[in-house]
Amino acid sequence: MREAVSEPPREPPLHTVLRWWGGAVLAVGLTVAALIYAFAPSDEGIDAAREIARGRMYQHNLELMGGKAGALMADFNEWFAGLWHGRPLAYTVATLAVVIALGCFAAARLMSEPPGNARD
């Protein structure tokens, strides 16, 4: 009597795995972004430090010490730091999720096409 030899399970191709990861990153990222947006506190009250930083005298002093570049770097630093708090964090997470998912989808598409395939 002949015994049936079972083959080990085949792994899916890498481009299929990348598509699944891209979909998972997109779903989880957008879900987390929606939760952050829903539970983030509103930005109605501007704190005193931010109000001082927007004052003319503060901007003037920054320009005296660091020139226009120093003032621009301070503005950039304030903007970048603001991306990681409250509702802007939700937009940041959603954007990162979409970009990473698109990267996975693009890599999967490139891997799934056979080499030398000419497009018309």
DAZI-V861550 format. One record per pair of residues at least 12 apart in sequence whose ideal C-beta (glycine too) atoms are under 10 Angstrom apart, sorted by the first residue. I is the first residue (numbers start at 1). J is the second residue. Records with the same first field share a line. If there is no record, write none. Layout:
BEGIN
I->J + J
END
This chain:
BEGIN
13->108 + 111 + 112
14->107 + 108 + 111 + 112
15->104 + 105 + 107 + 108 + 109 + 110 + 111 + 112 + 113
16->108 + 111 + 112
17->104 + 108 + 111
18->103 + 104 + 105 + 106 + 107 + 108 + 109 + 110 + 111 + 112
19->101 + 104 + 105 + 107 + 108 + 109 + 111 + 112
20->104 + 108
21->100 + 101 + 104 + 105 + 107 + 108
22->97 + 100 + 101 + 102 + 103 + 104 + 105 + 106 + 107 + 108
23->101 + 104 + 105
24->101 + 104
25->96 + 97 + 98 + 99 + 100 + 101 + 102 + 103 + 104 + 105
26->94 + 97 + 98 + 100 + 101 + 102 + 104 + 105
27->97 + 101
28->93 + 97 + 101
29->93 + 94 + 95 + 96 + 97 + 98 + 99 + 100 + 101
30->90 + 93 + 94 + 97 + 98 + 101
31->93 + 94 + 97
32->89 + 90 + 93 + 94 + 97
33->87 + 89 + 90 + 91 + 92 + 93 + 94 + 95 + 96 + 97 + 98
34->90 + 93 + 94
35->90 + 93
36->86 + 87 + 88 + 89 + 90 + 91 + 92 + 93 + 94
37->86 + 87 + 88 + 89 + 90 + 91 + 93 + 94
38->87 + 90
39->87 + 90
40->85 + 86 + 87 + 88 + 89 + 90
41->85 + 86 + 87
42->86 + 87
43->82 + 85 + 86 + 87 + 88
50->78 + 82
53->74 + 75 + 78
54->75 + 78
58->71 + 74
59->71 + 74 + 75
62->74 + 75
83->95
END
